[in-house]
Amino acid sequence: MAKTIFRGYTFDQRTVEMIKYAERLAGFQFKISQGSYNTGGVSASAGTHDGGGVVDFSLRLVTPAKRGKILRALKDTGFAAWYRPARVNIWSAHIHAVAIGCTDLAPIAKRQVEAYDAHRDGLAGNEPDPTYRPHPAVRFNAVTKQPVPRTAKG
């Protein structure tokens, strides 16, 4: 898959279009803290960023209301997305998002999409996650550059 640099981070073009779409939905630009294709870049990421379609957003100076807007916009665009509160000596508070339907996801990122669909948090313990999901479920269409309902296969 072709790679591109967006705001200093490496992504596939579909993920870039998804980020831009989600920002339009939210009405403001998000601050990226980690991109895709970052093999071995952040050990706490456990390999989720090794392939394409994965992005972390910084929440430094972001209010809880804006955090909610970011999460909803990402999910309504076709990302599996979670708020990750700060864990001392592991990571700072951020939003972790995986582009549903990306053909270049790392195996662990694929499992996170499955966890998202099962209303789980996608972390090692795979705890329940009762937060908002769009209904019907959506994925991002790279041709039309907008979300569309997901089929049973993706």
C-alpha positions in Angstrom: 0.0 0.0 0.0 1.3 3.5 -0.9 2.5 5.5 2.0 2.3 9.3 2.5 3.4 11.8 5.1 0.7 13.8 6.8 1.5 16.3 9.5 4.9 14.7 10.0 3.6 11.1 10.4 3.4 8.2 7.9 0.0 6.9 6.8 -1.8 5.3 3.9 -3.9 7.8 1.9 -7.2 6.3 2.9 -6.4 6.9 6.6 -5.4 10.5 5.8 -8.8 11.0 4.1 -10.6 9.5 7.1 -8.8 11.8 9.5 -9.7 14.8 7.4 -13.3 13.7 7.2 -13.5 13.2 11.0 -12.1 16.6 11.6 -14.7 18.2 9.3 -17.4 16.4 11.4 -16.0 17.6 14.7 -15.3 21.1 13.4 -11.7 21.3 14.4 -8.2 19.8 13.7 -6.9 16.9 15.8 -3.4 16.7 17.1 -1.7 13.5 16.0 0.8 11.9 18.4 1.6 8.6 16.5 1.0 7.5 13.0 1.0 4.2 11.1 3.9 2.1 9.9 5.8 2.9 13.2 7.3 -0.6 13.7 8.9 -0.7 17.2 8.3 3.1 17.6 6.3 2.9 20.9 6.6 -0.3 23.0 3.3 0.4 24.8 1.5 0.2 21.4 2.3 -3.5 21.3 2.6 -3.6 17.5 -0.8 -2.0 16.6 1.0 0.8 14.7 3.3 -1.6 12.7 1.0 -1.6 9.7 -1.4 1.0 8.2 -4.6 2.4 9.4 -3.7 3.2 13.0 -3.4 6.6 14.6 -3.2 8.1 18.1 -4.4 11.6 18.9 -3.0 13.7 21.7 -5.4 15.0 24.3 -3.0 17.5 25.8 -5.1 20.6 26.5 -8.3 19.0 25.1 -11.4 19.4 27.2 -13.6 16.3 28.0 -16.3 17.8 25.7 -13.9 18.1 22.8 -12.6 14.6 23.5 -16.2 13.3 23.1 -16.5 15.2 19.8 -13.3 13.6 18.5 -14.4 10.1 19.5 -17.8 10.4 18.0 -16.4 11.9 14.7 -13.9 9.1 14.4 -16.4 6.4 15.0 -18.9 8.0 12.6 -16.2 8.1 10.0 -15.4 4.4 10.2 -12.6 4.2 12.9 -12.7 1.8 15.8 -11.7 4.3 18.4 -11.2 4.4 22.2 -10.2 6.9 24.8 -7.1 5.7 26.6 -6.7 7.5 29.9 -3.1 8.2 31.1 -1.2 5.3 32.6 1.8 6.4 34.7 5.1 5.4 33.0 3.2 3.8 30.1 1.4 6.5 28.1 -0.3 9.9 28.3 -4.0 10.3 27.8 -4.9 9.8 24.1 -7.4 8.5 21.6 -6.4 5.3 19.8 -8.1 4.7 16.4 -8.0 1.9 13.9 -9.3 2.4 10.3 -12.0 -0.3 9.8 -11.5 -1.9 6.4 -7.8 -0.9 6.0 -6.1 -3.7 4.0 -2.7 -3.1 5.6 -3.5 -3.4 9.3 -1.1 -5.2 11.6 -2.6 -8.5 13.0 -3.1 -7.0 16.4 -4.9 -4.0 14.9 -7.2 -6.4 13.1 -8.0 -8.0 16.4 -8.8 -4.6 17.8 -11.4 -4.0 15.1 -13.0 -7.4 16.1 -12.9 -6.2 19.8 -14.6 -2.9 18.8 -17.3 -4.8 17.0 -17.8 -6.9 20.1 -18.0 -3.7 22.3 -14.7 -4.4 24.0 -11.8 -2.1 24.7 -9.1 -3.8 22.5 -6.5 -3.9 25.3 -4.9 -7.0 26.7 -7.7 -7.7 29.1 -10.4 -6.9 26.4 -12.7 -5.4 28.9 -16.3 -4.4 28.0 -16.6 -1.0 26.3 -20.2 0.3 26.5 -19.4 3.6 24.6 -21.2 4.9 21.5 -21.0 3.0 18.2 -22.8 4.3 15.1 -25.8 2.3 13.9 -25.7 1.0 11.3 -22.0 0.3 11.6 -19.9 2.2 9.0 -16.7 2.0 7.1 -15.0 4.7 5.0 -15.3 4.5 1.2 -12.0 5.6 -0.3 -13.7 6.4 -3.7 -16.5 8.6 -2.4 -14.5 9.8 0.6 -17.3 9.3 3.0 -18.6 6.7 5.4 -21.0 4.0 4.1 -22.9 1.2 6.0 -20.7 -1.8 6.6 -21.6 -5.2 5.1 -21.2 -8.4 7.1 -17.7 -8.7 5.6 -16.5 -5.3 6.5 
